[in-house]
Amino acid sequence: MSDLIDDLVGIVPGSPLDALRAKRPVARSDAQATYDGLITTPADLDRATVAERAALGYWVAALSRADALAGHYRALLEAADPGVRAAIDAALPEALTTGPYGAYPEGPLSVEDEDGLHWVAPPSLRDAIGSRLSAALEHAHLLTYRPRDSSPDALQTLLDAGWSTDGVVTVSQLVAFTHFQLRVIAGLSVLKEAI
């Protein structure tokens, strides 16, 4: 059974990596089912539109410099809304940084505190894609580069921008799932090179 992860890594049926993934059939099928449910056949478009879902996947993968995954989501976004894709492409260079940044509560981990980019969608992006999607991209940037700084206030910003409570959950699921995908793809790509 081939899936998106196989396609992006270049895993062919019968290969050693295919056999390795076949040892975890539920993990493989669940990853594809989650992708299908969140991206290709979402049950509730009121929570997030097809373009918003593709935009979030593209944004997170591009911020993470996961080229194959970013290319996949970029193509989905281009098909859903080329104007949003163009606006995100224009904003992306200023949003790229390294990380992780953020501050831990005072204690032994505070030695790892590091300040970094607090990205805010520029007016040109807000004008092009609206406040709602801009807030979601800001939230995805926070979770990608400054996860330690996530807070109830960050979630409230999404609500204030027009996301419903269910929509906030969907945004969080999309960001988390895209990070899951890019880590699995990165790990399998390393294994592919080693085999």
Disulfide bonds with the S-S distance in Angstrom:
none
